[in-house]
């Protein structure tokens, strides 16, 4: 009898532990596209149907945050990017020219609309100074935390992502081999030759000189001079690469389709695959410390669409599925 009770207790403990790892959240249209963390505990993920999810325990549990839609279009849109500069202050952008701003950690979101725009990415170098890029190559800049925005001339027709290392120095990238650079906060943007026509989905600059761009067909480009010269590095894959993060000038990660995770500890001289334990298309990557990071991705379609959140606590030597979000 005691043996049966002990086995039952063990089974309950194992079940609870399993549920903590494989937490399933119910939501319509669970495809998620981007994630960010303000602290190792406080993070957000955004995606289809204007979804915003928040965790305050390092990703163990996620709750949905709501914002007021004013039209049918907004109910169907995708939020493509999210950034928080503190646990309270953050922004999200998406289709139909949608800009969301929160000053209380996402409990409330103020909605601004820019008709005719299709925002893809945003970056804030300070709580006041930020940029938004549009899929058609447009750039908007704010110097007052997003209260007002001014257009900047990019000289290009396609932008997917933007990255600033200071309020003055930044880069943006897109399709057709596009990478552009500014040294004056975006007053002027200059094209940087890449020698190809790939779509660059991710940018990372741990220093003003050393940077990486990743994109379609497994492309990884690296610069040692702030982008004056971009040279290819061997990724070992032809999968689409969607996001790149460097915690130091030597240590970085890339995620992409079909569960692809690559890591380098020598500045990209060698890129080695890491086991993601998933076949999902990984869309976004964030490291809060050199050891602690998350990746988010999607697999399936329709009612079989499922989003997974991966977590590592050992610089990617092991990745575990921390949560799943299903569409049924």
C-alpha positions as MATLAB code, in Angstrom:
seq = 'XXXXXXXXXXXXXXXXXXXXXXXXXXXXXXXXXXXXXXXXXXXXXXXXXXXXXXXXXXXXXXXXXXXXXXXXXXXXXXXXXXXXXXXXXXXXXXXXXXXXXXXXXXXXXXXXXXXXXXXXXXXXXXXXXXXXXXXXXXXXXXXXXXXXXXXXXXXXXXXXXXXXXXXXXXXXXXXXXXXXXXXXXXXXXXXXXXXXXXXXXXXXXXXXXXXXXXXXXXXXXXXXXXXXXXXXXXXXXXXXXXXXXXXXXXXXXXXXXXXXXXXXXXXXXXXXXXXXXXXXXXXXXXXXXXXXXXXXXXXXXXXXXXXXXXXXXXXXXXXXXXXXXXXX';
ca = [
       0.000    0.000    0.000;
       2.766    2.427    0.973;
       4.563    1.568   -2.274;
       1.477    2.430   -4.328;
       1.036    5.744   -2.478;
       4.702    6.588   -3.002;
       4.452    5.790   -6.696;
       1.332    7.940   -6.979;
       3.098   10.879   -5.297;
       6.051   10.501   -7.654;
       3.691   10.405  -10.645;
       1.990   13.617   -9.503;
       5.342   15.365   -9.019;
       6.514   14.266  -12.463;
       3.221   15.410  -14.020;
       3.449   18.844  -12.371;
       7.055   19.247  -13.529;
       6.060   18.228  -17.057;
       3.225   20.755  -17.112;
       5.565   23.506  -15.963;
       7.843   22.759  -18.909;
       5.127   22.127  -21.482;
       2.663   24.835  -20.533;
      -0.115   25.058  -23.136;
      -1.871   28.410  -23.590;
      -5.111   28.724  -25.508;
      -5.324   31.521  -28.097;
      -6.691   32.151  -31.573;
      -3.936   32.457  -34.176;
      -0.960   31.683  -31.981;
       1.772   32.436  -34.535;
       4.326   34.625  -32.744;
       6.969   36.632  -34.563;
       9.173   38.447  -32.032;
      10.175   38.485  -28.383;
      12.131   40.661  -25.972;
      13.083   40.694  -22.290;
      13.609   43.777  -20.123;
      15.069   41.653  -17.300;
      15.794   37.922  -16.932;
      12.267   37.609  -15.499;
      10.164   40.087  -17.475;
       9.536   39.414  -21.188;
       7.046   39.868  -24.024;
       6.175   38.090  -27.291;
       3.981   39.404  -30.120;
       2.408   37.994  -33.262;
      -0.727   37.260  -35.279;
      -4.159   38.657  -34.420;
      -2.362   41.465  -32.577;
      -1.374   39.009  -29.855;
       0.823   40.156  -26.965;
       2.002   37.674  -24.355;
       3.872   38.540  -21.163;
       5.913   36.577  -18.610;
       7.127   37.803  -15.238;
       8.812   34.560  -14.190;
      11.427   34.068  -16.887;
       9.106   32.327  -19.348;
       7.672   29.596  -17.128;
       4.174   31.074  -17.459;
       2.741   33.462  -20.070;
      -0.419   35.587  -19.895;
      -2.069   37.508  -22.718;
      -2.156   41.298  -22.669;
      -4.917   43.117  -24.509;
      -5.213   46.355  -26.446;
      -8.253   48.071  -27.929;
      -8.796   47.486  -31.660;
     -10.692   50.141  -33.581;
     -11.298   48.274  -36.842;
     -11.640   44.832  -38.418;
      -8.201   45.267  -40.008;
      -6.573   45.668  -36.606;
      -8.206   42.460  -35.373;
      -6.514   40.541  -38.196;
      -3.110   42.196  -38.231;
       0.280   40.842  -37.206;
       2.548   42.553  -34.719;
       6.063   42.072  -36.050;
       8.334   43.475  -33.352;
       8.419   44.474  -29.693;
      10.998   46.367  -27.591;
      11.147   47.274  -23.899;
      13.821   49.612  -22.510;
      12.685   48.951  -18.931;
      10.186   46.632  -17.227;
       7.596   49.406  -17.646;
       8.329   51.224  -20.930;
       7.934   49.460  -24.266;
       6.615   49.565  -27.825;
       5.277   47.129  -30.431;
       4.738   47.634  -34.174;
       2.864   45.814  -36.899;
       0.770   45.910  -40.031;
      -1.682   48.658  -40.965;
       0.748   51.212  -39.517;
       0.141   50.154  -35.933;
       2.332   51.466  -33.111;
       1.572   50.427  -29.537;
       3.117   52.102  -26.483;
       2.992   50.951  -22.863;
       4.270   52.728  -19.768;
       3.119   50.139  -17.243;
       4.642   46.873  -18.422;
       1.870   46.151  -20.902;
      -1.121   46.409  -18.592;
      -2.347   49.180  -20.891;
      -1.311   49.879  -24.491;
      -1.860   53.219  -26.239;
      -2.545   52.850  -29.976;
      -1.166   55.157  -32.688;
      -1.980   54.670  -36.377;
       0.072   55.546  -39.453;
      -2.233   54.851  -42.444;
      -0.514   53.323  -45.455;
       2.469   52.009  -43.501;
       3.453   48.384  -42.862;
       5.881   48.409  -39.962;
       8.353   45.534  -39.596;
      10.885   46.467  -36.907;
      11.726   49.068  -34.286;
      14.683   49.919  -32.079;
      15.174   52.367  -29.212;
      18.735   53.427  -28.410;
      17.443   55.374  -25.382;
      13.964   55.786  -23.858;
      13.590   58.904  -26.014;
      15.364   58.057  -29.276;
      13.854   55.364  -31.505;
      13.344   54.238  -35.102;
      10.706   52.230  -36.982;
      11.298   50.689  -40.419;
       8.668   49.801  -42.995;
       8.657   46.869  -45.429;
       8.651   49.372  -48.297;
      11.866   51.028  -47.113;
      10.497   53.940  -45.094;
      12.009   55.008  -41.756;
      10.374   57.002  -38.938;
      12.316   58.510  -36.035;
      11.323   59.909  -32.637;
      13.261   62.030  -30.162;
      10.512   62.220  -27.544;
       9.773   58.597  -26.709;
       7.288   58.139  -29.519;
       5.011   61.120  -28.927;
       5.953   62.499  -32.359;
       7.609   60.868  -35.365;
       9.490   62.304  -38.338;
      10.233   60.555  -41.613;
      13.803   59.842  -42.708;
      15.020   59.124  -46.237;
      16.424   55.601  -46.571;
      17.107   55.511  -50.307;
      15.893   51.916  -50.492;
      12.713   49.995  -51.322;
      12.829   47.289  -48.671;
      13.639   47.161  -44.948;
      13.093   44.279  -42.536;
      15.043   45.177  -39.399;
      16.893   48.026  -37.683;
      19.664   48.104  -35.068;
      21.335   51.013  -33.242;
      24.396   50.795  -31.035;
      24.077   54.449  -29.933;
      21.672   57.344  -30.577;
      23.800   58.291  -33.602;
      25.165   55.040  -35.073;
      22.855   52.444  -36.597;
      22.081   50.087  -39.455;
      18.964   48.809  -41.213;
      18.620   45.898  -43.617;
      16.116   44.367  -45.997;
      15.751   42.461  -49.248;
      17.704   42.851  -52.498;
      20.955   42.693  -50.511;
      20.108   45.918  -48.697;
      22.116   47.204  -45.733;
      22.157   50.928  -44.960;
      24.086   52.836  -42.291;
      23.857   56.141  -40.443;
      26.318   58.013  -38.232;
      24.053   60.977  -37.478;
      20.931   59.397  -36.006;
      19.346   58.864  -39.398;
      19.548   62.372  -40.822;
      21.470   60.683  -43.631;
      21.516   56.999  -44.542;
      24.140   55.506  -46.839;
      24.048   52.170  -48.653;
      26.664   49.552  -47.791;
      27.496   47.034  -50.563;
      26.880   43.379  -49.701;
      27.558   41.713  -53.052;
      24.295   39.765  -53.128;
      20.520   39.980  -53.333;
      19.469   38.112  -50.193;
      16.892   39.318  -47.698;
      18.628   40.201  -44.440;
      16.273   39.467  -41.534;
      18.576   40.071  -38.567;
      21.363   42.458  -37.524;
      23.666   42.521  -34.502;
      26.529   44.863  -33.611;
      28.245   44.199  -30.268;
      30.709   47.018  -31.094;
      30.575   49.922  -33.586;
      33.005   48.050  -35.851;
      32.058   44.379  -35.513;
      28.673   43.322  -36.869;
      26.687   40.488  -38.442;
      23.740   40.257  -40.840;
      21.763   37.038  -41.412;
      19.067   36.100  -43.904;
      17.757   33.850  -46.632;
      19.526   30.707  -47.913;
      21.667   30.507  -44.765;
      23.608   33.694  -45.459;
      25.763   35.193  -42.701;
      27.738   38.356  -43.441;
      30.331   39.867  -41.103;
      32.047   43.249  -40.959;
      35.119   44.385  -39.050;
      34.878   48.039  -40.095;
      31.338   49.155  -39.325;
      29.952   47.839  -42.589;
      32.280   49.435  -45.103;
      33.126   45.872  -46.094;
      30.876   42.855  -45.580;
      32.274   39.342  -45.992;
      30.457   35.994  -45.914;
      30.932   33.456  -43.134;
      30.154   29.753  -43.502;
      26.876   28.917  -41.785;
      26.776   25.270  -42.878;
      23.074   25.554  -43.776;
      20.806   26.813  -46.530;
      17.873   27.328  -44.164;
      16.469   30.822  -43.832;
      18.079   32.585  -40.889;
      15.805   35.003  -39.056;
      17.531   36.476  -36.007;
      21.039   37.001  -34.623;
      22.299   38.009  -31.169;
      25.821   38.559  -29.815;
      26.464   38.755  -26.080;
      30.140   39.650  -26.652;
      32.268   40.431  -29.696;
      33.083   36.709  -29.922;
      29.999   34.845  -28.686;
      26.806   34.835  -30.745;
      23.764   32.844  -31.838;
      21.587   32.647  -34.947;
      18.148   31.029  -35.298;
      16.256   30.058  -38.424;
      13.829   27.705  -40.098;
      13.436   24.002  -39.287;
      14.684   24.436  -35.719;
      18.060   25.845  -36.774;
      20.263   27.247  -34.004;
      23.894   28.144  -34.698;
      26.511   29.311  -32.195;
      29.980   30.819  -32.446;
      32.496   31.548  -29.731;
      35.200   32.838  -32.078;
      33.477   35.769  -33.751;
      31.975   33.683  -36.530;
      35.161   32.045  -37.778;
      33.259   28.844  -37.081;
      29.520   28.395  -36.627;
      28.339   25.188  -34.977;
      24.776   23.842  -34.809;
      23.075   23.493  -31.443;
      20.265   20.998  -30.810;
      16.964   22.872  -30.552;
      14.797   19.772  -29.980;
      12.216   21.195  -32.400;
      11.531   21.449  -36.124;
       9.701   24.765  -35.737;
      10.732   27.788  -37.793;
      12.512   29.870  -35.179;
      11.724   33.558  -35.692;
      13.252   35.487  -32.801;
      16.089   35.189  -30.292;
      17.011   37.054  -27.108;
      19.779   36.665  -24.520;
      19.446   38.410  -21.161;
      22.919   37.243  -20.080;
      25.703   35.324  -21.875;
      24.199   32.144  -20.395;
      20.450   32.798  -20.317;
      18.493   33.042  -23.570;
      15.203   32.312  -25.312;
      14.075   31.543  -28.848;
      10.545   31.519  -30.227;
       9.184   29.761  -33.304;
       6.194   28.288  -35.101;
       5.264   25.013  -36.777;
       2.236   23.592  -38.556;
      -0.617   25.654  -39.940;
      -4.307   26.381  -39.495;
      -5.692   24.621  -36.455;
      -2.414   22.710  -36.177;
      -0.381   25.906  -35.777;
       1.761   25.771  -32.665;
       4.297   28.168  -31.177;
       7.174   26.982  -29.011;
       9.306   28.937  -26.568;
      12.801   27.524  -26.063;
      15.099   28.407  -23.168;
      18.765   27.837  -22.410;
      20.634   28.465  -19.181;
      24.052   27.287  -20.379;
      24.763   29.432  -23.456;
      22.919   27.041  -25.729;
      24.683   23.802  -24.861;
      21.167   22.603  -24.066;
      17.845   24.067  -25.215;
      14.553   22.974  -23.638;
      10.984   23.632  -24.751;
       9.760   25.894  -21.985;
       6.217   26.509  -23.238;
       3.914   25.741  -26.172;
       1.057   27.897  -27.431;
      -1.534   26.064  -29.535;
      -4.227   27.201  -31.942;
      -6.947   24.893  -30.597;
];
